[in-house]
Amino acid sequence: MDNLFQKIFDMTAFGNIIEQPQFLIMYALAFMMLYLGIKKRYEPLLLIPISFGILLANFPGGEMGVIQADSDGNVMVNGIMKDIWEMPLHEIAHELGLMNFLYYMLIKTGFLPPVIFMGVGALTDFGPMLRNLRLSIFGAAAQLGIFAVLLVAILIGFTPKEAAALGIIGGADGPTAIFTTIKLAPHLLGPIAIAAYSYMALVPVIIPLVVKMLCSRKELSINMKEEEKKAAKPVEIKNLRMIKIIFPIAVTTLVALFVPTAVPLIGMLMFGNLLKEIGSDTSRLFDAASNSIMNTATIFLGLCVGGTMTCDSFLNWTTIGIIVGGFLAFALSIASGICMVKIWNLASKRKINPLIGATGLSAVPMASRVANEIALKYDPKNHVLQYCMSSNISGVIGSAVAAGILISFLY
C-alpha cells in the first residue's frame, strides 16, 4: 500500500515543486498577468495567451516548456545533443513536445511577427498621420529611448546584440521586439517578449507617470484645435483615398531602398494597410488579414512566448536586467517625445500639447487613448486623440525602421 501511495505521489507534480519551489514564483507571475488581462483588461488579447503559456510551461512533467537551442542550434534530446535545424518537425513534436513544435516552426523561423504586422496594418488608418504630417516627427523622436538604453546596456556588460534586443523594448511594439530578438539574441526571447508586452499592457500606468514628472498643467491644457486656428490657411488634402493607397506602396519602396532589413516588418505592415485602403476589391483579403489570420497568429505567438518562460530561463540576473532596462527604454521613449515637443514649442508660435510627444512610441491605439484621457482631465473640450494618433502611428513605422537598422549593423 505504501508503494502504491508513493507511485501516486510520484505521478503528480508536487514532488518536483517541493524540490524546486521557484516554480511557485512562475505560477505567481502567471496568475498576476492573468489578473491584469482579465480583471484590469490590460491588453487581454496578448496577456492572457502569454500568461497561460507561462502556466503551461512550468508544470513539471507537462513537457510544455520551450527548450532553447544554444547559439550553434544544438539542443539536448534524451541525453543526446542534436542540431535543432536538422530535426524534422515531426521529430521535434515527438521528442520535445507540442510547444517546442510550435515555437521552432512559427517563432524561431521569424514567421509570426511579420504576419501579425500584416494584421496590424490592416487595422490601422494612416489618415490621422497624413492629415498632420508635421506631428509625425515626434514618432521618430521617441525612438531615442531605444538607442540610449542600447548604449547603457553595453556599458553594464550586455553584448551589442543583447543590448540591441533589450533597447528595442523602448519601441513599445511586441512583434518588432520579438523579430529583433530572434535575429540578434534568441536566447533572451522569453524575458524580452514578456517585458515588451507587459510594459505595453501597462501603458495606462507608465504614460501618466512620465507625463506627470515632465509636464506642467499649462502644457497639458494646450488645446490643439485652438492652436490650429492660428495657421494662416488650413491645409486641405484633396483625394485622400488615393493618397492613402499610394502611401503604403511609397513607404515600402523607400524603406526597402534605404533599410532593406526592415522590409519583413514594414512591408507586411504596409501590405495589410493596402488591402484595407483599396476597398471592396480586396475586402475578403482584408477581412482574413485583420480577423482570422491575425487572431490565429496572436494565439500562437502568445502561447509560444509564454512557453519560453521556464524557471531556468527567467529566474536569473540577466532577466532582472532586462526587466529594469526595458522599463527604462520604455520611459525614455515617452520622455524623448515629450522633450521634442518642448523644444518645438520654444521655436513655434503654434504650440503643441506634450501628450502628442508622449505617444510617439508604438502601442497603437492604447497610447493615444490614454493621452486623450489625460488631456480631458485638464480641459473637457480638449480632444487630442486624432493628433496623438499621428505621432502614435508614425511610432509604429519608426520602431520597425529602428529594428531594421539594428539588425543591419549587428546581425
ABEGO torsion letter per residue (X at the ends): XAAAAAAAAAABAAAAAAABAAAAAAAAAAAAAAAAAAAAGBGAAAAAAAAAAAAAAABBGAGABBBBBBAAGBBBBGGBBBBAAABBAAAAAAAAEAAAAAAAAAAAAGAAAAAAAAAAAAABBAAAAAABAAAAAAAAAAAAAAAAAAAAAAAAGBBAAAAAAAAAAAAGBAAAAAAAAAAABAAAAAAAAAAAAAAAAAAAAAAAAAAAAABBAAAAABBAAAAAAABABBBBBBGAAAAAAAAAAAAAAAAAAABAAAAAAAAAAAAAAAAAAAEAAAAAAAAAAABAAAAAAAAAAAAAAAAABBAAAABBAAAAAAAAAAAAAAAAAAAAAAAAAAAAAAABABBBBAAAAAAABBGOAAAAAAAAAAAAAABAABBAAAAAAAAAAAAAAAAAAAAAAAAAAAX
